[in-house]
Amino acid sequence: MIPGVELSDHASFWRHGFPGVLVTDTGPFRNDNYHLESDVAHSLDFGRMAMVIAGVLHVLEEIAGVPAPEPTG
């Protein structure tokens, strides 16, 4: 287990025997502003968040059997 992972919403499902998934970019370990008044947009790493979203999309497409898009260029 990763320290703090039980603090997310999915943990309450786990405690009651339901499957749950946590998708995280581990923000609390990289952003000292996490859940503080200083936790504002300019303290976020939008590039890294975009990579997380792209990765999650790829995993979901793989699970659903969606073919990968043709390379462009």
NUDOTI-892762 format. One line per field, with one value per residue (C-alpha): residue number from 0; x, y, z. Coordinates in nm, 3 decimals. Layout:
BEGIN
n: (NUM/...) .
xx: (X/...) .
yy: (Y/...) .
zz: (Z/...) .
***
This chain:
BEGIN
n: (0/1/2/3/4/5/6/7/8/9/10/11/12/13/14/15/16/17/18/19/20/21/22/23/24/25/26/27/28/29/30/31/32/33/34/35/36/37/38/39/40/41/42/43/44/45/46/47/48/49/50/51/52/53/54/55/56/57/58/59/60/61/62/63/64/65/66/67/68/69/70/71/72) .
xx: (0.000/0.102/0.077/-0.241/-0.410/-0.684/-0.785/-0.944/-1.310/-1.249/-1.139/-1.491/-1.602/-1.314/-1.411/-1.758/-1.641/-1.705/-1.435/-1.301/-1.024/-0.801/-0.636/-0.380/-0.088/0.036/-0.024/-0.001/0.358/0.460/0.262/0.320/0.002/-0.229/-0.557/-0.429/-0.545/-0.241/-0.371/-0.456/-0.428/-0.080/0.059/-0.053/0.145/-0.103/0.145/0.179/-0.198/-0.246/-0.007/-0.206/-0.531/-0.380/-0.253/-0.590/-0.764/-0.522/-0.588/-0.965/-0.946/-0.738/-0.990/-1.278/-1.100/-1.090/-0.823/-0.538/-0.557/-0.338/-0.026/-0.047/0.220) .
yy: (0.000/0.357/0.577/0.785/0.578/0.483/0.849/0.855/0.789/0.436/0.313/0.326/0.088/-0.149/-0.153/-0.275/-0.542/-0.353/-0.320/0.030/0.191/0.481/0.671/0.914/1.116/1.102/1.475/1.471/1.346/1.609/1.920/2.073/2.277/1.972/2.048/2.378/2.733/2.756/2.459/2.674/2.624/2.772/2.519/2.225/2.038/2.031/1.859/1.566/1.553/1.535/1.238/1.062/1.121/0.992/0.682/0.610/0.656/0.408/0.149/0.190/0.157/-0.161/-0.307/-0.218/-0.360/-0.028/-0.039/0.205/0.505/0.511/0.725/1.066/1.260) .
zz: (0.000/-0.063/0.248/0.234/-0.038/0.208/0.234/-0.111/-0.196/-0.325/0.019/0.160/-0.116/-0.035/0.334/0.240/-0.003/-0.328/-0.592/-0.635/-0.833/-0.743/-1.024/-0.892/-1.010/-0.647/-0.607/-0.227/-0.256/-0.514/-0.423/-0.080/-0.131/-0.147/0.035/0.171/0.092/-0.134/-0.341/-0.643/-1.018/-1.061/-0.809/-1.027/-1.291/-1.580/-1.811/-1.574/-1.522/-1.899/-1.914/-1.639/-1.829/-2.153/-1.973/-1.809/-2.145/-2.303/-2.030/-2.061/-2.440/-2.401/-2.155/-2.387/-2.691/-2.876/-3.147/-3.114/-3.347/-3.654/-3.612/-3.776/-3.947) .
***
